[in-house]
Amino acid sequence: MPVAATLTPRAQQQVSTLRARDRKAYDHFLVALRTRGCESLHYRLTGEGLLERLCVVHLARQLRVVVAFESVEAVTTLLVGLHSNDPFLDVYTQLYALAGIGQIPSEPRRKPPCCDNDGLPPEVGTAILDDLVKQARELSGADKRRTRRVGHR
């Protein structure tokens, strides 16, 4: 079943700065995501609430893509970034900020499959996804740029 894939403003920023090799890996992943859905992802995150409904794929080297499924037919790429020891670059640190999680979980991460036993993705629903997209817009600075443009007219 084809899956409609969109990106948050933050993910769009991140994809636009990828180097050629990383961009090629991302583009291949995007094709797989649109055709295979949750099967194209490596694992689902673990933790409280929202985290356990988000999925991740490892691309070239330390590059990660974090997605949220609104439904079986619709997925949004939340973040594209490095898994890094530098908290300013680390995709997971950005994810915790995006999800409103102040304390980084200290317990070891488990990595269950993204798809459940029936081959279905974990769904976040429209309201939660709308909030994540809003938070990603704020992280990207898109709201500030829009305000500056409107204010200069």
N, C-alpha and C positions, 0 to 999 in steps of 0.2 A: 504494500500500500504506500503510495507516495506521501511524503511528509513535507509540509510547508515549513521552511526554515527562515527565520528572521534573526536579526542581530540587535542588541541594545546599542545605544549611542557609544557607550564605553567600548564594547566589543568592536564596533566599526572603527573607532580610533586605533585600537590595538591591532586589528588586522591590517589597517592601512600602513602601519609602521614595520610590518614583518619583512625580513630580508627574503630574497628570492627563493631560497631553498625551503624556508619555513612557510612562505606563502604557498608554495607548490604543495607542501604537505597539508596545509589547511584546506586548500581547494579540493584536493583528493578526498579529504575527510568530509567536506561539505557534500560532495556528490554521494558518498556512502550514506551520510545522514539522511539525505533526501530520499534515497531509495530503500534503505534498510532500517531506518529509525533507530530504536534503542539498541539494536544488535550491533550498530557501528561504534558503540561506546564501550570503554573498557570496564568501568565500574560505577556503582552508585556510592555516594558519600555516606558516611555514618555519623551519627550525632543526634542532637535534639531537633525535633520539629522539622523545619524546612530543609535542613542539610540532607536528611535521608531521602529527600525527593529530588535531589540534583545529581546529575551524572557527569562523568569526566572521561576524556580520552587523552592519552599521551601521544603527542606527535613527535617531531624531531627533537632529539636531546631532552631538554627539560621543559619543552613547550607543552602547555596543557590547555584544553578547551573545556569550559564548564557550561552545561546546558540545563534548561528547564523545559519540561514538556507541559504545555497547556492541556493537550489532549493527545490521543494516538496520532492524529493527523497534523499537529502543530507543535513546533519546538522553537525555542529562542536561545540563541547563543548569548550567554550572560557575560562571559569574560574569556579572553584569549591571552595567555601570558606565561611567564616562566615560573616554575617551582624553584624558588631561590631562598637563600639564607638572608638576603636583604629584604626587610619587610616592605620597603618602598616599591620593590619589583615583584615580590611574591604574589602569585595569583590567588593563593589561598588566603593571605592576609586581606587582599582586596575583596574576596568573596565573603569573608566574615564581616567586613564593613558593609558590604552590599546587603547582607542578610540581617544586619543589626545585631550581630553577635559580638559582644565586647571582649569576652574571654576566649582565647583560642583553646579548644579542647585539648586536654593533656593526655587522655587515654590513647593507647595505640589505635590507629585507624584500621578498620576492617574494610575490605573492598568487595562487597557483594556485587553480583551482576546488575547491570542497569535494568535489564528486562526481568519481570517476575516469571514465575513458572509457566504462565500462559503466554509469554512472549510480549507482554504489555509493559510500557514504560510507567514509572511513577509520575503521576500527574500533580501539578501544583495548583491548577485551577486558574481562572481568569483574574480574580481579585488579587491573589498573591503575585501572579506574574506581572500584573499592572504595577504593583508596588515595587517589585524588583526592577522593572524597566525605569520607573521614576527614580529610584535610587541610583541606577547606572547612569542615567542622564545627569544627575547631580555630580557623580564621580567624574564624568567626562567634561564637566564645565559647560555643557550645551545650554543649560538654562541661563547661565551668566552671559554667554555670547548672544543669545536670543534677546535678553533684556537690554544689553548694550545696543544692539541693532535697532530695536524698537525705540529706545530712549533717544537715539540720534536723529530720529525722523522729525 
